[in-house]
Amino acid sequence: MKKNRHGKIVELIGTYDLETQEELAEKLRQEGYNVTQATVSRDIRELNLSKVPVGGGRQKYTLLRDPQGGMGDKYARVLREGMSGMGMAQTLLVVKTVPGMAMAVAAALDSMHMKEIVGTIAGDDTIMLAVRSPEEAEIVREKIGHVLQH
């Protein structure tokens, strides 16, 4: 049941610009799923959905994690479209994004599962990546650069 509902959620967010849990719950009910807001909230967490801007000050839910656990095309696209710059300060990488995209870009970076990254903190347009050493920070910067080039 949950697997079917998750599949329907992925289909719905791919079809409609759904901005709120209530909108998503309503679409699910229209499709015959008896869901509560708490169920939808849990599904959003389990599917690792993020919100991305769609223009006009609106956002929509999107699936950023590749179901196989790797770096999916959607994540790579989020990196390419969301990042505006990157700087390095010893063991910290500072990633600049377009306004409102830091959380989505951080999720994309986290999906890369880089062992060099100790932690990721995202604000509105800035992400701080804590890395173990300056050498590993350079490795992370190269890995991100590789994704951006392809």
N, C-alpha and C positions, 0 to 999 in steps of 0.2 A: 504494500500500500504506500509506504513512505517513498520507495524507489519510484513508483509510478507518479506520485505527487511531485517529487523532485524533477523528474523528467518533464512534467507539465509546466513546472515553474520555469525551467530553462527555455522551454518552447515559448511561453508567454512573454518572458522578458526579451526574447529575441524578436518577437513580433510587435510588441507594444512598448511605448515609453512609459513605464510604470515608475512613479516617483515615490510612492508611499507603500507601507505595508498594507494599509487599508485598500488601496487600489489593487494590489496583488491578491489580497484575500478575496475581494469581490470578483475578480476574473476567475480565480479558482472555483468559487462557488458557482459561477455561471457555467463552468465546465463540469459541474457535478461533484466537486470535492467539498465535503463538509468540514471546514477549517475554522479555527479561532485565530485571533490576532497573535496569541502566544505560540500557536503552532507555526504560523507564518514566520514569526520572529526567529524561532528555533531553526526552521528550514533555511532562512537567510544566512544564519551563522554557519550551519552545516555545509551549505553550498559555497560558502565564502564569497557571497555576492558583495559587490561594491557599487557605489554610486559614481557615475561620471556625468559631467555637464553635457547637456544637449542643446544649449543656447537659450536665450531669453530668460536667463536666471533659473532655468529648470534643470533638474537632474533626472537620471533614470538608473534603475538597477541593471547591472551587467554581471555576467559570469566571467571572472578573470582567471580562475584556476583551471589549468588543463586537467581533465579527468584522469589522465594517466600519471599525473604528478609532475610532469616536466614543464618546461618553459613553453607554453602554448603560443599560438599566433596572436591571440588576443592580448596576452601579456606583452609580447614584443611590440605590438602596435601601441599599447598604452605607453610603453617606455619611449618609443619614437615620437609619439604625438604629445606626450605630457612633459617630457624633460626639456628644460631650456638651458641647463648648464650644470657643471660639476666642478667642484674644487676639492683640494686635499690639504689637510692640516695635520701632519704627523699620522696619528692613528684614527683620524676622523675624516670621513668623506662627507661633503655637504653637497646635496643634489638640489638644484633649483628646478621648480616646475612652473607650469602656467598656473594661475590662481585657481584654487579648488581641486587640483589634481594630485596633491602630495599623497593622500591616502591610497589612491589607485596605483600610483607609481611605486609607492612603498610595498604594496601587496605584490606587484609585479616583481620587484626586486627580491622580496622574500620567497617568491615561488622559484627563484633560481637556486635556492638551497646552497648558497656559498658558505663553505665551512669557515672561511676567513672572517665573516661578519658575526660579531658577538651580539649586536642588537640594532634595531631600526626604530627611529622615532620620527613621526611625520606630523607636520603642522598643516597649514593651508597651502603654502607654496614652497616649503622647504623640508628636506628630509636629512636627518643626521644618521650616518651609518658608523657605528663603532666597530673598529677593526683591531685585531691583535697587535699588529706591528706596521711600521711604515712600508715595509716590503709587501706585506699582504694587502695593504691599502692600494698599492700600485697594481697588484694582481686583480683586485676587485674592479678597479677603474678600467683595466684592460678588458675584463669580461663584459662589463657593461658596454664599453665601446664596441666590442665585437657584435653584441646584439643590436646596437644602434646602426651598425653598418650593413646589416643583412635584412 
